[in-house]
Each structure stands twice: as structure tokens, then as C-alpha cells.
Amino acid sequence: MAVTAQHAPAVRISTPTGRWILLTTVLGSSMALLDSTVVNVALPHIGRDLDASLAALQWTVNAYMLTLAGLILLGGTLGDRYGRRRIFVLGVLWFAAASLLCGLAPNAGVLVAARALQGIGGALLTPGSLALIQASFHPDDRARAVGLWSGFGGIGAAVGPFVGGWLVDGPGWRWVFLLNVPLALVCAPVAVRHVPESADPRAHGRFDVLGAALGALSLALVTYALIEAGHGSAAVAPTAAAGVAAGVAFVYVEKHRATAAMMPLDIFASRQFTAVNLVTLCVYAAFGGFFFLTALQLQVVVGWSALQAGTALLPTTVLMLLFSARSGALADRIGPRIPLTAGPLLCAAAMLLMLRVGEGADYLTDVLPALLVMGAGMVTLVAPLTATVLASVATARAGLASGINNAAARAAGLVAVAALPLVSGMGPEAYRSATAFDAAFRRAMPVLAGVLVAGAVLACATVRRPAPGCRHPECRTHGCVTAPPLEDGHHG
């Protein structure tokens, strides 16, 4: 049963097909979610097992974010053109194959390359997960379907750190990646057999391959320059210049491409959309850096196991799962300005509280208070941020707006993970020394708090209550649950 723009979707949740669609989309999104949840927790073990430097660990995180951020918009376009189920299944299988390569990697170089391939698979399956729900379900059931998808995804995010820590401490870090293979072998056949195909018959013209390539190249070169800057490499300056030049070329191509631009620049004519994406850059840069460093701090300095470190981060996810929908509803009543100002300030306070976490730290008195404040800040800002992004553009461009916001969030985390060791004076072997890493951690947390304060000031100065746009319940739900996923797996 094909679903196109010419035929209204008619699947109901109560039918077997409806339940199969939910199962498939939850399994697919959970692959990427579970994987990103535990990679930070696994980093010390990966470093010891593969004798990897800090730069290699940075690339283990960033290679995935790089290809995902650079190609996620193109992945959504491919689904619209060639069939959302087809591209979703391709993404699931690609992700599984890359995960297998990650699990078998004999050295850090192979692992980084496999992580980049994983990001390509994620760029294919991530947009398709929610798009299949939006395109398949009857409008009366769509809000409930999206809510169930979000709820089950939240449960996955909540158990992810526990499962990941257990895998790292038990069978080993390689099983963090190998676990995706059986999930894919269930997900792909179910999708092919039970999920209806859908496509947009209006999707035509050439793909913006040049734009995607220039965007990814710019991110890659800038990331490389930031990571290598701490090592005094002579290649840093020319690489950074080439990255900036590629970024300028990307903007030029997107501006002058009359049709099929990956990121049409006229969408930034909305001042609200531009402002909220700038806030997104600040917020998710801080989040990316925080979870990357905290997972290492809890193991390298505090001395906890991977399971203990992963479980310690649960409060932020649980708070998000319990209260994000209410936060979105509150922002809908009072407007986004207050939540987008207060949320980053709460998160900044949490990062300053993390300065209490050092050698011999106690979970209840040192770690938990900081993570509870962090969770409260994330609850306050994440859902309203995404809802405001969607409300700041015409309804027909909501998918594009969400994709750009997701790409901005991932790019911000990518740059933060690359830049933080340089900014905090963290040497290439710092994660092997509790004293050296703790000193760098204490320099990094105030920097991240400052970035969040900048985001709060920007939100207070520029964000206003958006003009009424799409007010349908499913659109509000969509806005609350599709916030850019954090790289540790926390989900808004």
C-alpha cells in the first residue's frame, strides 16, 4: 500500500499494520539511540584496548556526528524521492554493517572510519523513522502514534546507559556496536513485510550532492584543525583556512541553487528561526562537551566502572522522559522566551556544580545534585526550543526546519568535542592520568557554563512568541518529541 501526497494515509494504530509500523520505527530509532547512549561511557575502555590517544577518542565520537550532521538533510530528501521505507531499510542495514565493522575494528583508525560509515547509515534511517509515522497513520491517530514512538524511545534512552555500562564492563565495549546487528535483522524484514511504502510525488529535480559534500567537508576540516591544534601541527592553519573556504563555498552554492537546495537560505529570513538556531548552537555545544567529559571524569578521576558511570547519568534522562511534554505545553501557554532563557541558565548552574565532582566524590551529595539541576534545565528548554523552531516557519517547511535544527545541534556538539581539549589545555594522554584530566575538566566546565549563559542572553534578547502557525495537536506533539538527540542518547 503506497502512500503519496495524493492519497491520504489511513492506517490506524489499533490495526496490526499500525502496530508493526510502531515496532519498526521504534526499533530503527533505538539502534542509533542506544549506540550513541553508550559510546561516551565506553571511551576509556576503547582507549586502553586499542592504545588510542585522546584525539582518537575524540574522532570516535566526532566521525559519527560529522557524517550524520552533514548528510541528514540529504537522507530525508532521498526518502521523499525514492520511498521512505526503502531508504529507512537501507539505513538500518547500512548502520548494522558499519556497527559490525566497529565491533571488529583491530585499531583506532578502523574504528573511526567505521563510525563515519555509521553516521551515513544514521542519516538515512533517522529522518525516515518519524517520516514513516507521519506519512502512514490516519491524521486522527498521528498524535498518539508519535507520542507512543517518543515514549518507547524515551524508555530506550533511560535503560541505555545501564545496558551499555553492563556491556562494557561485562562482554566488552565491542558489544556496544555488535548489539545493533540482531536489532537490524529483526527491524529490516519487519519493515519490508509490514510497513507501507510512501513517497512524495512532488519530489523531483537533482539532489544537492555538491551542497552536502561541501557542508561535510567544511565540518571535517574545521574539526581536524581543532583536534590537531593542541599538538602543534603545521597543518592546522591551512586546514582551518580550507575548512572556512569550504563553508563559504557551501553558502554560495546554497544561495545560488535555484531548486533542490539542501538548505534553502531564504528560510533564515525568519528572524525567529535564525535566533532559535543560534540558541541551539550554544546549547548543544555545551551539552555535547558536557556529556563527553563527564563520562570520562566519572571513570578516570572518580574511579567508577562503566556501569556506575552510565547509571549515574540516568536522572537527566528520566526527568526528560517524565516532564518534557508538560514543559512543551507550558511554553505553548507562556511563550518560549522564558523557558529558553531559564533552561540554559539552569544547565550552566549544573556545570558549575560539577566542579564538586573529583576524586572520591560521593554520588548523593556531589554528582546527583548537579545532574538533577541539569535535567531540570534540559526539561525546561529542549521541547520548547524545537517547538519554536517549527512554529517560526510555514507549516509546509516544518520538516526542513526540523532537519536544519537537528543538523545545527549535531554540528555544535561536533565542534565542542573537538575544541574542548584545546580550550582546557588537555594533553593527548590526559585521560590516562586522573590528576591531569581532573585539572582540564575543572577548566572546561566554566567555559561550557559561559556558552550556556551566552545562549540564555541571546534567547532573552531575540526570541519572541511566534505568530500562530500550525496548531494541530500532532504538530505540537511533533515539536515536543523531535528535539535534536544528544550524542549521549538523551532525547527531548
C-alpha positions as CSV (number, residue, x, y, z in Angstrom):
1,M,0.0,0.0,0.0
2,A,1.8,3.1,-1.2
3,V,1.1,6.4,0.4
4,T,1.7,9.6,-1.5
5,A,0.7,13.1,-1.3
6,Q,-2.3,12.3,-3.5
7,H,-3.6,9.6,-1.2
8,A,-4.3,10.4,2.5
9,P,-2.7,8.0,5.0
10,A,-5.3,5.7,6.5
11,V,-3.5,3.3,8.9
12,R,-5.0,3.1,12.4
13,I,-3.0,2.3,15.5
14,S,-5.4,-0.4,16.5
15,T,-4.7,-2.4,13.4
16,P,-1.9,-5.0,13.0
17,T,-0.3,-2.8,10.4
18,G,-0.3,0.1,12.8
19,R,1.4,-1.9,15.5
20,W,4.0,-3.2,13.0
21,I,4.8,0.4,11.9
22,L,5.3,1.4,15.5
23,L,7.5,-1.6,16.3
24,T,9.7,-1.0,13.2
25,T,10.2,2.7,13.8
26,V,11.0,2.3,17.5
27,L,13.5,-0.5,16.7
28,G,15.2,1.6,14.0
29,S,15.5,4.8,16.0
30,S,16.6,2.7,19.1
31,M,19.6,1.4,17.2
32,A,21.0,4.9,16.8
33,L,19.8,5.9,20.2
34,L,21.3,3.0,22.1
35,D,24.6,3.3,20.2
36,S,25.1,7.0,20.9
37,T,24.0,6.5,24.6
38,V,26.9,4.3,25.5
39,V,29.8,5.3,23.3
40,N,30.9,8.1,25.7
41,V,30.8,5.6,28.6
42,A,32.9,3.1,26.6
43,L,35.7,5.6,25.7
44,P,38.2,4.8,28.5
45,H,37.9,1.1,27.7
46,I,38.3,1.7,23.9
47,G,41.4,3.8,24.6
48,R,43.0,1.2,26.8
49,D,42.2,-1.7,24.5
50,L,43.3,0.0,21.3
51,D,46.1,2.1,22.9
52,A,44.4,5.2,21.5
53,S,45.2,8.8,22.1
54,L,42.7,11.4,23.3
55,A,42.5,12.6,19.7
56,A,41.5,9.1,18.5
57,L,38.8,9.1,21.2
58,Q,37.5,12.5,20.0
59,W,37.3,11.1,16.5
60,T,35.5,8.0,17.7
61,V,32.7,10.4,18.8
62,N,33.1,13.0,16.1
63,A,33.3,10.8,13.0
64,Y,29.8,9.6,13.6
65,M,28.4,13.1,14.2
66,L,30.3,14.5,11.2
67,T,28.7,12.3,8.6
68,L,25.3,12.4,10.3
69,A,25.2,16.2,10.6
70,G,26.4,16.6,7.0
71,L,24.1,14.2,5.4
72,I,20.9,14.1,7.5
73,L,19.1,16.6,5.3
74,L,20.0,14.7,2.2
75,G,18.8,11.5,3.8
76,G,15.3,13.0,4.3
77,T,15.2,14.1,0.7
78,L,16.2,10.6,-0.5
79,G,13.3,9.2,1.4
80,D,10.8,11.6,-0.1
81,R,12.0,10.8,-3.6
82,Y,12.7,7.1,-3.6
83,G,10.4,5.9,-0.8
84,R,10.7,6.4,2.9
85,R,10.5,2.7,3.8
86,R,13.1,1.8,1.2
87,I,15.6,4.4,2.4
88,F,14.8,3.6,6.1
89,V,15.6,-0.1,5.5
90,L,18.7,0.8,3.6
91,G,19.8,2.9,6.6
92,V,19.1,0.2,9.1
93,L,21.2,-2.4,7.1
94,W,24.0,0.1,6.4
95,F,24.0,1.1,10.1
96,A,24.2,-2.6,11.1
97,A,27.0,-3.4,8.7
98,A,29.0,-0.4,10.0
99,S,28.3,-1.4,13.6
100,L,29.7,-4.9,12.8
101,L,32.9,-3.2,11.4
102,C,33.1,-1.1,14.6
103,G,32.8,-4.2,16.8
104,L,35.5,-6.0,14.9
105,A,37.9,-3.0,14.5
106,P,41.5,-4.0,15.1
107,N,42.7,-0.5,15.7
108,A,41.6,3.1,16.3
109,G,41.8,4.1,12.6
110,V,39.4,1.4,11.5
111,L,37.1,2.2,14.4
112,V,37.0,5.9,13.4
113,A,36.3,5.0,9.7
114,A,33.6,2.6,10.7
115,R,32.0,5.3,12.9
116,A,31.9,7.6,9.9
117,L,30.1,4.9,8.0
118,Q,27.7,4.5,10.9
119,G,26.9,8.2,10.6
120,I,25.9,7.7,6.9
121,G,23.5,4.9,8.0
122,G,22.1,7.1,10.7
123,A,21.5,9.9,8.2
124,L,19.4,7.5,6.2
125,L,17.4,5.9,8.9
126,T,16.9,8.8,11.4
127,P,14.7,11.1,9.2
128,G,12.8,8.0,8.0
129,S,11.7,6.8,11.4
130,L,9.3,9.7,12.2
131,A,8.5,10.3,8.5
132,L,7.0,6.8,8.2
133,I,4.7,7.6,11.1
134,Q,3.7,10.9,9.7
135,A,3.1,9.5,6.2
136,S,1.3,6.3,7.2
137,F,-1.1,6.9,10.0
138,H,-4.5,8.4,9.8
139,P,-4.5,12.1,10.9
140,D,-6.7,11.3,13.9
141,D,-4.2,8.7,15.1
142,R,-1.0,10.5,14.3
143,A,-0.5,12.4,17.5
144,R,-1.0,9.2,19.6
145,A,1.4,7.3,17.3
146,V,4.1,10.0,17.6
147,G,3.5,10.0,21.4
148,L,4.0,6.2,21.6
149,W,7.1,6.4,19.4
150,S,8.5,9.1,21.7
151,G,7.6,7.2,24.8
152,F,9.2,4.0,23.8
153,G,12.2,5.9,22.6
154,G,12.4,7.6,26.0
155,I,12.4,4.2,27.7
156,G,15.2,3.1,25.4
157,A,17.2,6.2,26.3
158,A,16.6,5.5,30.0
159,V,17.8,1.9,30.0
160,G,20.6,2.6,27.5
161,P,23.3,3.8,30.0
162,F,22.6,0.8,32.3
163,V,22.7,-1.7,29.4
164,G,25.7,0.0,27.9
165,G,27.7,0.1,31.1
166,W,26.9,-3.6,31.7
167,L,28.1,-4.5,28.2
168,V,31.3,-2.5,28.6
169,D,32.2,-4.0,32.0
170,G,31.0,-7.5,31.0
171,P,31.4,-8.8,27.5
172,G,33.3,-5.8,26.4
173,W,33.0,-2.5,24.6
174,R,32.7,-4.2,21.2
175,W,29.3,-5.5,22.1
176,V,28.0,-1.9,22.3
177,F,28.3,-2.0,18.5
178,L,27.6,-5.7,17.8
179,L,24.2,-5.4,19.6
180,N,22.9,-3.4,16.6
181,V,23.3,-6.4,14.2
182,P,20.5,-8.6,15.7
183,L,18.3,-5.5,16.1
184,A,18.7,-4.8,12.4
185,L,18.0,-8.4,11.5
186,V,14.6,-8.0,13.2
187,C,13.8,-4.5,12.1
188,A,14.6,-4.7,8.3
189,P,12.4,-7.8,7.5
190,V,9.5,-6.5,9.6
191,A,9.7,-3.2,7.7
192,V,9.8,-4.8,4.3
193,R,6.9,-7.1,5.1
194,H,4.5,-4.9,7.2
195,V,5.3,-1.2,6.7
196,P,3.5,0.6,3.8
197,E,5.8,2.4,1.3
198,S,5.3,6.2,0.9
199,A,6.9,8.9,-1.2
200,D,6.3,12.4,-2.2
201,P,5.3,12.6,-5.9
202,R,6.2,16.3,-6.0
203,A,9.9,15.4,-5.1
204,H,11.8,15.9,-8.3
205,G,14.9,17.5,-9.7
206,R,18.6,16.9,-8.9
207,F,19.9,16.2,-5.4
208,D,22.1,18.8,-3.8
209,V,25.1,16.5,-3.6
210,L,27.5,19.3,-4.0
211,G,26.0,21.2,-1.1
212,A,26.1,18.1,1.1
213,A,29.7,17.4,0.2
214,L,30.8,21.0,0.9
215,G,29.0,21.1,4.2
216,A,30.5,17.8,5.4
217,L,34.0,18.8,4.1
218,S,33.9,22.1,5.9
219,L,32.9,20.4,9.2
220,A,35.6,17.8,8.7
221,L,38.4,20.2,8.0
222,V,37.5,22.6,10.9
223,T,37.1,19.6,13.3
224,Y,40.5,18.2,12.2
225,A,42.2,21.7,12.7
226,L,40.7,22.0,16.2
227,I,41.7,18.5,17.3
228,E,45.3,18.8,15.9
229,A,45.8,22.4,17.2
230,G,46.8,21.1,20.6
231,H,49.6,19.1,19.1
232,G,51.3,22.0,17.3
233,S,50.8,20.5,13.8
234,A,51.9,22.7,10.9
235,A,48.8,21.6,9.0
236,V,46.4,23.3,11.4
237,A,46.4,26.8,9.8
238,P,46.0,25.6,6.1
239,T,43.4,23.0,7.2
240,A,41.4,25.6,9.1
241,A,41.5,28.0,6.2
242,A,40.4,25.3,3.8
243,G,37.5,24.5,6.2
244,V,36.4,28.1,6.2
245,A,36.7,28.3,2.4
246,A,34.5,25.2,2.1
247,G,32.0,26.7,4.4
248,V,31.8,29.9,2.3
249,A,31.5,27.8,-0.9
250,F,28.6,25.9,0.8
251,V,26.8,29.1,1.5
252,Y,27.4,30.3,-2.1
253,V,26.1,27.1,-3.6
254,E,23.0,27.1,-1.4
255,K,22.3,30.7,-2.2
256,H,22.5,30.3,-6.0
257,R,20.9,26.9,-6.4
258,A,17.5,27.8,-7.8
259,T,15.9,24.4,-7.0
260,A,16.6,21.4,-4.7
261,A,19.0,23.3,-2.4
262,M,19.7,21.1,0.7
263,M,19.4,24.2,2.9
264,P,17.5,27.0,1.2
265,L,18.9,30.2,2.7
266,D,15.6,32.0,2.4
267,I,14.3,30.0,5.4
268,F,16.6,32.2,7.5
269,A,14.5,35.2,6.5
270,S,12.5,34.3,9.6
271,R,14.3,36.2,12.4
272,Q,12.8,33.8,15.0
273,F,14.1,30.8,13.1
274,T,17.6,32.2,12.9
275,A,17.6,33.2,16.6
276,V,16.4,29.9,17.8
277,N,19.1,28.1,15.7
278,L,21.8,30.3,17.2
279,V,20.5,29.4,20.7
280,T,20.6,25.7,19.6
281,L,24.3,26.1,18.6
282,C,25.1,27.4,22.1
283,V,23.0,24.9,24.0
284,Y,24.0,21.7,22.1
285,A,27.7,22.7,22.0
286,A,27.6,22.8,25.8
287,F,25.6,19.5,26.0
288,G,28.0,17.7,23.7
289,G,31.0,18.8,25.6
290,F,29.4,18.1,29.0
291,F,28.5,14.5,28.4
292,F,31.7,13.7,26.6
293,L,33.8,15.0,29.5
294,T,31.5,13.8,32.3
295,A,31.6,10.2,31.2
296,L,35.4,10.3,31.3
297,Q,35.6,12.3,34.6
298,L,33.4,9.7,36.4
299,Q,35.7,6.9,35.3
300,V,39.1,8.4,35.0
301,V,39.0,10.6,38.1
302,V,36.2,9.4,40.4
303,G,37.2,5.8,39.6
304,W,33.8,4.3,38.8
305,S,33.1,1.5,36.5
306,A,31.4,2.0,33.1
307,L,28.2,0.6,34.6
308,Q,28.4,3.0,37.5
309,A,29.1,6.0,35.3
310,G,26.4,5.1,32.8
311,T,23.8,4.6,35.5
312,A,24.8,7.8,37.2
313,L,23.6,9.8,34.2
314,L,20.1,8.3,34.4
315,P,18.5,11.2,36.3
316,T,18.7,13.6,33.3
317,T,17.0,11.1,31.0
318,V,14.3,10.2,33.5
319,L,13.4,13.8,34.1
320,M,13.3,14.4,30.3
321,L,11.0,11.4,29.9
322,L,8.6,12.4,32.6
323,F,8.3,16.1,32.1
324,S,9.2,17.1,28.5
325,A,5.6,17.0,27.3
326,R,4.5,19.2,30.2
327,S,7.3,21.6,29.5
328,G,6.2,21.9,25.9
329,A,2.6,22.6,27.0
330,L,3.7,25.3,29.4
331,A,5.8,27.0,26.8
332,D,2.8,26.9,24.5
333,R,0.9,28.9,27.1
334,I,3.5,31.4,28.2
335,G,5.7,31.7,25.1
336,P,9.2,30.3,24.5
337,R,11.2,33.3,25.8
338,I,11.2,32.4,29.5
339,P,11.9,28.7,29.0
340,L,14.7,29.3,26.5
341,T,16.3,31.8,28.9
342,A,15.8,29.9,32.2
343,G,16.7,26.5,30.8
344,P,20.3,27.3,29.7
345,L,20.9,29.2,33.0
346,L,19.9,26.1,35.0
347,C,22.2,23.9,32.9
348,A,25.0,26.5,33.4
349,A,24.5,26.2,37.1
350,A,24.6,22.4,36.9
351,M,28.0,22.6,35.1
352,L,29.4,24.8,37.9
353,L,28.0,22.3,40.4
354,M,30.0,19.6,38.6
355,L,33.2,21.3,39.9
356,R,32.5,19.4,43.1
357,V,32.9,16.1,41.3
358,G,36.5,14.9,41.8
359,E,38.5,12.1,43.3
360,G,36.5,10.4,46.0
361,A,33.2,12.2,45.0
362,D,30.0,10.9,46.6
363,Y,27.1,10.3,44.3
364,L,24.3,11.6,46.5
365,T,26.0,14.8,47.7
366,D,28.2,15.7,44.7
367,V,27.1,14.1,41.5
368,L,23.3,13.7,41.8
369,P,22.5,17.4,42.7
370,A,24.4,18.6,39.5
371,L,22.6,16.0,37.3
372,L,19.2,16.9,38.8
373,V,19.7,20.6,38.0
374,M,21.0,19.6,34.6
375,G,17.9,17.5,33.9
376,A,15.6,20.4,35.1
377,G,17.4,22.7,32.7
378,M,17.0,20.3,29.8
379,V,13.4,19.7,30.6
380,T,12.8,23.5,30.6
381,L,14.4,24.3,27.3
382,V,14.6,21.3,24.9
383,A,10.9,20.8,24.0
384,P,10.1,24.5,23.7
385,L,13.2,25.1,21.6
386,T,12.1,22.6,18.9
387,A,8.5,23.6,19.1
388,T,9.6,27.2,18.5
389,V,11.7,26.2,15.5
390,L,8.7,24.5,13.9
391,A,6.4,27.4,14.7
392,S,8.7,30.0,13.2
393,V,8.3,28.9,9.6
394,A,5.4,28.0,7.4
395,T,3.8,24.6,8.1
396,A,4.9,23.2,4.7
397,R,8.5,23.8,5.7
398,A,8.3,22.2,9.2
399,G,10.3,19.1,8.1
400,L,13.1,21.2,6.6
401,A,13.2,23.4,9.7
402,S,13.4,20.4,12.0
403,G,16.2,18.9,9.8
404,I,18.2,22.1,9.8
405,N,17.8,22.4,13.6
406,N,18.9,18.7,14.0
407,A,22.0,19.3,11.8
408,A,22.8,22.5,13.8
409,A,22.6,20.7,17.1
410,R,24.9,17.8,15.9
411,A,27.4,20.2,14.3
412,A,27.6,22.2,17.5
413,G,28.3,19.0,19.5
414,L,30.9,18.0,17.0
415,V,32.8,21.3,17.2
416,A,32.6,21.3,21.0
417,V,34.1,17.8,21.4
418,A,36.9,18.9,19.0
419,A,37.6,22.2,20.7
420,L,37.3,21.5,24.4
421,P,40.6,19.7,24.9
422,L,42.4,22.6,23.2
423,V,40.5,25.2,25.2
424,S,41.0,23.4,28.5
425,G,44.7,22.5,27.9
426,M,44.0,18.8,27.9
427,G,47.0,16.9,26.5
428,P,46.8,13.9,24.2
429,E,47.3,11.4,27.0
430,A,45.3,13.3,29.7
431,Y,42.6,10.6,30.0
432,R,45.3,8.2,31.3
433,S,46.1,10.5,34.3
434,A,43.4,11.3,36.9
435,T,45.3,14.4,38.0
436,A,45.7,15.8,34.5
437,F,42.2,15.1,33.4
438,D,40.6,16.5,36.6
439,A,42.5,19.8,36.1
440,A,41.3,20.0,32.5
441,F,37.8,19.2,33.5
442,R,37.7,22.0,36.0
443,R,38.9,24.4,33.4
444,A,36.3,23.2,30.9
445,M,33.1,23.3,33.0
446,P,33.1,27.1,33.4
447,V,33.8,27.5,29.7
448,L,30.7,25.4,28.9
449,A,28.7,27.3,31.5
450,G,29.7,30.5,29.8
451,V,28.5,29.2,26.4
452,L,25.1,28.4,28.0
453,V,24.8,31.9,29.6
454,A,25.5,33.3,26.1
455,G,22.7,31.2,24.8
456,A,20.4,32.4,27.5
457,V,21.2,36.1,26.8
458,L,20.7,35.5,23.1
459,A,17.3,33.9,23.8
460,C,16.2,36.7,26.1
461,A,17.1,39.3,23.6
462,T,15.8,37.8,20.4
463,V,13.1,35.1,21.0
464,R,9.5,36.2,20.9
465,R,6.2,34.4,21.0
466,P,5.8,33.1,17.4
467,A,2.8,34.0,15.3
468,P,0.2,31.3,15.3
469,G,1.2,28.7,12.7
470,C,0.3,25.0,12.6
471,R,-1.7,24.5,15.8
472,H,-2.9,20.9,15.1
473,P,-2.2,18.5,18.1
474,E,0.0,16.3,16.0
475,C,2.2,19.2,15.1
476,R,2.6,20.3,18.7
477,T,3.4,16.7,19.7
478,H,5.9,16.5,16.8
479,G,7.6,19.6,18.0
480,C,7.9,18.3,21.6
481,V,9.5,15.0,20.7
482,T,11.8,15.6,17.8
483,A,14.3,17.8,19.5
484,P,17.8,17.1,18.3
485,P,19.0,14.0,20.1
486,L,22.1,14.4,22.2
487,E,25.1,12.3,21.5
488,D,24.9,10.5,24.8
489,G,21.4,9.5,23.8
490,H,19.3,11.9,25.9
491,H,16.3,12.8,24.0
492,G,13.8,15.6,24.2
